[in-house]
């Protein structure tokens, strides 16, 4: 009998965000004892909940400086009203991260002789299957081609919605109002102005923040309608001096979401790797991701997880309940009683009609010159980044099946070493050395081959 253990995800976007303020800051950082986003130091996380033309965008906030220096500018398709902007619970993004993180599972081989004895007794095989407010200020703004479309406060944030006629005017406006614009921002603002997009500008209201009692800034959540299903990432590259990691959680009532202007590929999955990787899972996943990223010429988005939110197998965390899904921006739950439900839902969880797609994008300005465009599909096939540890049986074996098991084990361990080397580009000799078990060699001798040929 095989013992199965699941390691909670060993490893427990956007953001076309222009993050600048008195101190330039890139909104967009990741760790793993789950292969979750804590693995990466410069990973941004974004939730996109979309049904029809309506989108709810939630942006994780991992800002690490003085909150008076926080500011963000995000292109948005319409002038947002106060009721379209909220602050979300920080834990909701952590929950989605934990639920969808790449995971490590562990199995133990059973006694091959015991299996044979048990099989002999069986009658038949079994199968299992922040602002100037004077009139002069308004005139000056107008001369710059910049219009303050709306201004309000939400939670600890002061929000301004701007429209602009030309990027130079917008750049001057932002500088006059205390935002240090990174060099090159003007050119990147142009495409958004040509597309008649507006600019969502948020900074921290220090008094409100002090009153809130929170130690960290909470995520901002905005909702809007637009034919375009997209995520602006170009502005976020202004402050970037190196590759940026972005994890996007797309929640849809349909099925898997994919990037339409770049290829979407699955991360390697369902492979057996040496058991010693159990203590190095974070390093393993980072190396494997970098190797795959390089192999794909750094121009793809990686699918790390795709699953119906009402189930999981194995579960790295419990599926989000309906209240948590609403906090994540899912707005169709109250009207989904007639939506079709996948027959593969695990019955002990209520149907949610929410499908999650976790995409991991590592981008630079030269490899991702365009914002990310998405589409939701009807594809409901499940996928997860899953890595398997198979512990060998270490007891004494006195039967022919046991001896055959030991000979096949050498080949299996060698295959695990080769798989790990191929996935991570690690030195295979070092891998073999870490795997070495006293009294076991990886090469198969002629005598062993001969015995195997005899079935002994």
C-alpha positions as CSV (number, residue, x, y, z in Angstrom):
1,X,0.0,0.0,0.0
2,X,1.3,3.4,-1.0
3,X,1.4,6.2,1.5
4,X,0.7,9.6,0.0
5,X,1.6,12.9,1.5
6,X,1.0,16.3,0.1
7,X,3.3,19.1,1.0
8,X,1.3,22.2,1.3
9,X,2.3,24.2,-1.6
10,X,5.8,24.5,-0.9
11,X,5.8,27.5,-2.1
12,X,2.8,29.5,-0.6
13,X,1.0,42.1,-12.4
14,X,0.1,45.3,-14.3
15,X,0.7,46.4,-13.9
16,X,1.0,48.7,-16.2
17,X,1.6,50.6,-13.4
18,X,3.7,53.6,-13.3
19,X,4.8,53.7,-9.8
20,X,6.6,56.9,-9.0
21,X,6.5,59.5,-6.4
22,X,9.2,61.5,-4.5
23,X,11.0,58.2,-4.7
24,X,10.8,56.2,-7.8
25,X,9.3,52.8,-7.1
26,X,8.3,49.8,-9.2
27,X,5.0,48.5,-8.2
28,X,5.7,45.4,-9.5
29,X,8.5,41.2,-6.6
30,X,8.4,36.3,-5.2
31,X,9.6,32.9,-2.2
32,X,8.8,29.2,-2.0
33,X,8.5,26.6,0.7
34,X,5.4,26.7,-1.4
35,X,6.3,27.7,-4.9
36,X,4.3,30.8,-4.2
37,X,5.0,34.5,-5.0
38,X,7.3,34.9,-1.9
39,X,10.0,33.2,-4.0
40,X,10.4,36.3,-6.1
41,X,11.7,39.7,-4.8
42,X,10.2,41.8,-7.6
43,X,6.9,40.0,-8.3
44,X,3.6,41.8,-8.7
45,X,0.3,40.1,-8.3
46,X,-3.0,41.0,-9.9
47,X,-6.4,39.5,-9.9
48,X,-8.6,40.0,-12.9
49,X,-12.2,38.9,-12.5
50,X,-14.1,39.2,-15.7
51,X,-17.5,38.3,-17.2
52,X,-18.7,39.8,-20.4
53,X,-17.2,43.3,-20.8
54,X,-17.0,43.9,-17.1
55,X,-13.7,43.6,-15.2
56,X,-12.7,43.9,-11.6
57,X,-9.0,44.5,-11.2
58,X,-7.3,43.9,-7.8
59,X,-3.6,44.9,-7.4
60,X,-1.5,43.5,-4.6
61,X,0.5,46.0,-2.8
62,X,3.9,44.9,-1.5
63,X,5.3,48.5,-1.3
64,X,8.2,48.4,1.2
65,X,9.1,52.1,1.7
66,X,7.7,55.0,3.6
67,X,4.0,55.2,2.7
68,X,4.3,59.0,2.0
69,X,6.4,57.9,-1.0
70,X,3.7,55.6,-2.5
71,X,2.0,56.6,-5.7
72,X,0.7,54.7,-8.7
73,X,-0.6,55.7,-12.1
74,X,-2.6,53.1,-14.0
75,X,-4.2,53.5,-17.5
76,X,-7.9,52.7,-17.3
77,X,-10.4,52.5,-20.1
78,X,-13.0,54.9,-18.6
79,X,-13.4,57.7,-16.0
80,X,-13.9,55.8,-12.8
81,X,-16.4,57.0,-10.2
82,X,-15.8,56.6,-6.5
83,X,-18.2,53.6,-6.3
84,X,-15.9,51.8,-8.7
85,X,-12.9,52.0,-6.5
86,X,-12.4,50.0,-3.3
87,X,-9.7,48.7,-1.1
88,X,-9.5,44.9,-0.8
89,X,-8.5,42.6,2.0
90,X,-4.8,41.8,1.7
91,X,-5.4,38.2,2.6
92,X,-7.5,37.5,-0.5
93,X,-4.4,37.6,-2.7
94,X,-2.5,35.4,-0.3
95,X,-5.4,32.9,-0.4
96,X,-5.4,32.7,-4.2
97,X,-1.6,32.4,-4.2
98,X,-1.6,29.5,-1.8
99,X,-4.5,27.8,-3.6
100,X,-2.8,27.9,-7.0
101,X,0.9,27.6,-6.2
102,X,3.0,25.0,-7.9
103,X,3.1,22.0,-5.5
104,X,5.3,19.1,-4.4
105,X,3.8,15.7,-3.7
106,X,5.4,12.8,-2.1
107,X,4.8,9.0,-2.4
108,X,6.5,6.0,-0.8
109,X,7.1,2.7,-2.5
110,X,5.6,-0.3,-0.8
111,X,7.4,-3.6,-0.1
112,X,7.5,-5.2,-3.5
113,X,7.4,-8.7,-1.9
114,X,4.4,-7.8,0.2
115,X,2.7,-6.6,-3.0
116,X,3.4,-9.9,-4.7
117,X,2.1,-11.9,-1.8
118,X,-1.0,-9.8,-1.7
119,X,-1.6,-10.1,-5.4
120,X,-1.2,-13.9,-5.1
121,X,-4.1,-14.0,-2.7
122,X,-6.4,-11.9,-4.9
123,X,-8.9,-13.7,-7.0
124,X,-8.6,-11.1,-9.8
125,X,-6.6,-7.9,-10.5
126,X,-7.9,-4.7,-9.0
127,X,-7.8,-1.4,-10.9
128,X,-8.1,2.2,-9.5
129,X,-8.4,4.5,-11.0
130,X,-2.4,63.2,-3.1
131,X,-3.3,68.9,-4.7
132,X,-3.7,72.5,-5.6
133,X,-7.4,73.6,-5.9
134,X,-7.4,77.2,-7.1
135,X,-8.9,78.5,-10.4
136,X,-5.4,79.3,-11.6
137,X,-4.5,75.7,-11.0
138,X,-7.4,74.5,-13.1
139,X,-6.4,76.9,-15.9
140,X,-2.8,75.7,-15.8
141,X,-4.0,72.1,-16.0
142,X,-6.2,73.0,-19.0
143,X,-3.3,74.6,-20.8
144,X,-1.4,71.3,-20.4
145,X,-4.2,69.4,-22.0
146,X,-4.8,67.6,-18.7
147,X,-8.3,67.4,-17.1
148,X,-9.0,66.2,-13.6
149,X,-12.1,64.1,-14.4
150,X,-12.7,63.0,-10.8
151,X,-11.2,63.3,-7.4
152,X,-12.2,61.4,-4.3
153,X,-10.9,59.4,-1.3
154,X,-11.2,55.7,-0.8
155,X,-9.9,54.2,2.4
156,X,-6.3,55.3,3.0
157,X,-6.0,56.5,-0.7
158,X,-6.5,59.9,-2.4
159,X,-7.6,59.1,-5.9
160,X,-7.5,61.4,-9.0
161,X,-8.8,60.4,-12.5
162,X,-7.1,62.2,-15.3
163,X,-7.5,62.5,-19.0
164,X,-4.8,64.0,-21.2
165,X,-4.4,65.3,-24.7
166,X,-0.7,64.8,-25.0
167,X,2.0,62.9,-23.0
168,X,4.2,66.0,-22.5
169,X,1.4,67.8,-20.7
170,X,0.6,64.8,-18.6
171,X,4.2,64.4,-17.6
172,X,4.4,68.1,-16.6
173,X,1.2,67.8,-14.6
174,X,2.5,64.8,-12.7
175,X,5.8,66.5,-11.9
176,X,4.0,69.7,-10.7
177,X,1.9,67.6,-8.4
178,X,4.8,65.9,-6.7
179,X,5.4,62.8,-8.9
180,X,8.8,62.1,-10.1
181,X,8.4,60.8,-13.5
182,X,11.0,58.2,-14.5
183,X,12.9,59.0,-17.6
184,X,11.2,57.6,-20.7
185,X,7.7,57.8,-19.2
186,X,6.5,60.4,-21.8
187,X,7.0,58.0,-24.7
188,X,5.3,55.2,-22.9
189,X,2.3,57.4,-22.0
190,X,1.6,58.2,-25.7
191,X,0.0,55.0,-26.8
192,X,-2.5,55.1,-23.9
193,X,-3.4,58.8,-24.7
194,X,-3.9,57.9,-28.4
195,X,-6.3,55.1,-27.2
196,X,-8.3,57.7,-25.3
197,X,-7.5,55.9,-22.0
198,X,-7.8,57.7,-18.7
199,X,-5.2,57.7,-15.8
200,X,-6.0,56.4,-12.4
201,X,-3.6,58.2,-9.9
202,X,-3.5,57.1,-6.3
203,X,-1.4,58.2,-3.4
204,X,-1.6,57.7,0.3
205,X,-3.6,60.0,2.6
206,X,-1.4,59.9,5.6
207,X,-4.1,61.0,8.1
208,X,-6.5,58.3,6.8
209,X,-3.7,55.7,6.9
210,X,-2.8,56.6,10.5
211,X,-6.5,56.4,11.4
212,X,-6.9,53.0,9.7
213,X,-4.5,51.2,12.1
214,X,-3.1,49.1,9.2
215,X,0.7,48.6,9.1
216,X,0.7,48.0,5.3
217,X,-1.2,49.4,2.4
218,X,-4.2,47.4,1.3
219,X,-4.7,46.3,-2.3
220,X,-6.6,48.7,-4.6
221,X,-9.5,47.2,-6.5
222,X,-11.2,48.9,-9.4
223,X,-14.1,47.9,-11.7
224,X,-14.9,49.0,-15.2
225,X,-16.5,47.9,-18.5
226,X,-14.4,47.6,-21.6
227,X,-14.4,45.5,-24.7
228,X,-10.7,45.1,-24.2
229,X,-9.5,42.4,-21.8
230,X,-6.1,43.6,-21.1
231,X,-3.5,44.4,-18.5
232,X,-1.1,47.4,-19.1
233,X,2.4,46.5,-18.2
234,X,4.5,48.9,-20.3
235,X,4.5,51.7,-17.7
236,X,5.6,49.3,-15.1
237,X,8.8,48.8,-17.0
238,X,10.0,52.4,-16.6
239,X,11.5,51.9,-13.2
240,X,12.6,48.3,-13.9
241,X,16.3,47.8,-14.1
242,X,15.9,44.0,-14.6
243,X,13.3,41.3,-15.4
244,X,10.0,41.7,-13.7
245,X,7.8,38.8,-12.4
246,X,4.1,39.2,-12.7
247,X,1.5,36.6,-11.5
248,X,-2.0,37.1,-12.8
249,X,-5.0,35.3,-11.3
250,X,-7.8,35.4,-13.9
251,X,-11.2,34.4,-12.5
252,X,-13.9,33.6,-15.1
253,X,-17.3,31.9,-15.3
254,X,-16.1,30.2,-18.4
255,X,-12.8,28.3,-18.5
256,X,-9.1,28.8,-19.0
257,X,-7.8,32.3,-19.9
258,X,-4.9,32.8,-22.2
259,X,-2.7,35.6,-23.5
260,X,-3.6,36.4,-27.1
261,X,-0.7,38.5,-28.2
262,X,2.0,36.3,-26.8
263,X,2.2,32.5,-26.5
264,X,0.9,30.8,-23.4
265,X,2.7,27.6,-22.5
266,X,2.4,25.2,-19.5
267,X,5.2,25.0,-17.0
268,X,6.8,21.5,-16.9
269,X,4.7,19.3,-14.7
270,X,4.0,15.8,-13.4
271,X,7.6,14.7,-13.4
272,X,9.5,12.6,-10.8
273,X,12.5,14.4,-9.3
274,X,15.0,13.2,-6.7
275,X,13.7,13.1,-3.1
276,X,16.5,15.4,-1.9
277,X,14.8,18.2,-3.7
278,X,12.3,18.2,-0.9
279,X,14.6,20.5,1.1
280,X,15.5,22.6,-2.0
281,X,12.1,23.0,-3.6
282,X,12.4,26.8,-3.8
283,X,15.7,26.7,-5.6
284,X,14.4,23.9,-7.9
285,X,11.3,25.8,-9.0
286,X,13.2,29.1,-9.6
287,X,15.9,27.2,-11.7
288,X,13.3,25.2,-13.6
289,X,11.3,28.4,-14.4
290,X,14.4,30.3,-15.5
291,X,15.4,27.4,-17.7
292,X,12.0,27.2,-19.3
293,X,11.9,31.0,-19.7
294,X,15.2,31.0,-21.5
295,X,14.3,28.0,-23.6
296,X,11.1,29.9,-24.8
297,X,13.3,32.9,-25.8
298,X,11.7,34.9,-22.9
299,X,8.6,35.7,-24.9
300,X,5.9,33.6,-23.4
301,X,3.5,33.6,-20.5
302,X,3.5,30.4,-18.4
303,X,0.4,28.6,-17.2
304,X,1.0,27.4,-13.6
305,X,-2.5,26.5,-12.7
306,X,-6.0,26.1,-14.2
307,X,-8.8,24.7,-12.2
308,X,-12.4,25.0,-11.2
309,X,-12.5,27.0,-7.9
310,X,-14.9,24.5,-6.4
311,X,-12.3,21.7,-6.2
312,X,-8.7,20.8,-6.2
313,X,-6.7,17.6,-6.2
314,X,-4.4,17.5,-4.4
315,X,-5.3,20.7,-2.5
316,X,-2.5,23.0,-1.5
317,X,-5.1,25.1,0.3
318,X,-8.8,24.9,0.7
319,X,-10.8,26.4,-2.2
320,X,-12.0,30.0,-1.6
321,X,-15.6,30.2,-0.3
322,X,-18.1,32.4,-2.0
323,X,-17.5,35.3,0.4
324,X,-13.8,35.2,-0.4
325,X,-14.4,34.9,-4.1
326,X,-16.6,38.1,-3.9
327,X,-13.7,39.8,-2.1
328,X,-11.5,38.8,-5.0
329,X,-13.9,40.6,-7.4
330,X,-16.1,37.8,-8.5
331,X,-19.4,39.8,-9.1
332,X,-21.5,37.2,-10.8
333,X,-21.9,34.7,-8.0
334,X,-25.3,36.0,-6.9
335,X,-26.7,35.4,-10.4
336,X,-25.1,32.2,-11.4
337,X,-27.7,29.6,-10.4
338,X,-28.3,28.8,-14.1
339,X,-24.8,28.5,-15.1
340,X,-23.6,25.1,-16.1
341,X,-21.5,23.2,-13.6
342,X,-18.6,21.0,-14.5
343,X,-19.4,17.3,-13.8
344,X,-15.9,17.0,-12.4
345,X,-16.6,19.2,-9.4
346,X,-15.8,17.5,-6.1
347,X,-19.1,17.1,-4.4
348,X,-18.0,18.2,-0.9
349,X,-17.5,21.8,-2.2
350,X,-20.4,24.0,-3.4
351,X,-20.4,24.8,-7.1
352,X,-18.9,28.3,-7.6
353,X,-19.0,28.7,-11.4
354,X,-15.6,30.3,-11.1
355,X,-12.6,29.0,-13.0
356,X,-9.1,30.2,-12.1
357,X,-6.2,30.6,-14.4
358,X,-2.8,31.4,-12.9
359,X,-0.3,32.9,-15.4
360,X,3.3,33.8,-14.6
361,X,4.9,36.3,-16.9
362,X,8.6,37.3,-16.6
363,X,9.1,40.4,-18.8
364,X,11.4,43.0,-20.0
365,X,10.8,46.0,-22.2
366,X,12.5,44.5,-25.2
367,X,10.8,41.1,-25.0
368,X,7.3,42.4,-24.1
369,X,6.8,45.6,-26.0
370,X,3.0,45.3,-25.8
371,X,0.5,45.2,-23.0
372,X,-1.0,41.8,-22.2
373,X,-4.2,41.0,-24.0
374,X,-6.3,38.1,-22.8
375,X,-9.3,36.0,-23.8
376,X,-11.3,33.5,-21.8
377,X,-12.1,30.2,-23.4
378,X,-14.5,27.4,-22.8
379,X,-11.6,25.0,-22.1
380,X,-12.1,23.7,-18.5
381,X,-9.3,21.2,-18.6
382,X,-7.5,21.2,-15.2
383,X,-3.8,21.8,-15.0
384,X,-1.3,22.3,-12.2
385,X,2.4,22.6,-11.7
386,X,3.0,19.4,-9.8
387,X,6.3,17.7,-8.9
388,X,6.6,14.2,-7.5
389,X,9.0,12.7,-4.9
390,X,8.9,8.9,-5.0
391,X,10.7,7.4,-1.9
392,X,12.3,3.9,-2.6
393,X,11.4,1.0,-0.3
394,X,14.4,0.6,2.1
395,X,13.5,-2.7,3.8
396,X,14.9,-6.1,3.0
397,X,13.6,-7.9,0.0
398,X,13.9,-11.7,-0.3
399,X,11.8,-12.4,-3.3
400,X,12.4,-12.3,-7.1
401,X,10.0,-9.4,-7.4
402,X,12.1,-7.6,-4.8
403,X,15.3,-8.2,-6.6
404,X,13.7,-7.1,-9.9
405,X,12.5,-3.9,-8.0
406,X,16.0,-3.1,-6.8
407,X,17.5,-3.4,-10.3
408,X,14.7,-1.3,-11.9
409,X,15.2,1.2,-9.1
410,X,18.7,2.2,-10.3
411,X,17.3,3.0,-13.7
412,X,14.4,5.0,-12.1
413,X,16.8,7.1,-10.0
414,X,19.1,7.8,-13.0
415,X,16.0,9.0,-14.9
416,X,15.1,11.3,-12.0
417,X,18.6,12.7,-12.1
418,X,18.5,13.3,-15.9
419,X,15.0,14.9,-15.6
420,X,16.2,17.3,-12.8
421,X,19.3,18.2,-14.8
422,X,17.2,18.8,-18.0
423,X,14.6,20.9,-16.1
424,X,17.0,23.1,-14.1
425,X,20.2,23.0,-16.1
426,X,22.0,21.8,-12.9
427,X,25.2,19.7,-13.2
428,X,24.1,16.1,-13.4
429,X,27.2,14.8,-11.6
430,X,26.4,17.0,-8.6
431,X,22.8,15.7,-8.7
432,X,24.0,12.1,-8.8
433,X,26.3,12.8,-5.9
434,X,23.5,14.2,-3.8
435,X,21.3,11.2,-4.7
436,X,23.9,8.6,-3.9
437,X,22.7,5.9,-1.6
438,X,25.3,3.6,0.0
439,X,25.6,0.4,-1.8
440,X,23.7,1.6,-4.9
441,X,25.2,2.5,-8.2
442,X,23.5,4.1,-11.2
443,X,25.0,2.1,-14.0
444,X,23.5,-1.3,-14.8
445,X,26.1,-4.1,-15.2
446,X,25.9,-6.9,-17.8
447,X,25.2,-9.3,-15.0
448,X,22.3,-7.2,-13.8
449,X,21.0,-7.0,-17.3
450,X,21.3,-10.7,-17.7
451,X,19.4,-11.4,-14.5
452,X,16.8,-8.9,-15.6
453,X,16.5,-10.7,-18.9
454,X,15.8,-13.9,-17.0
455,X,13.2,-12.2,-14.9
456,X,15.2,-12.9,-11.7
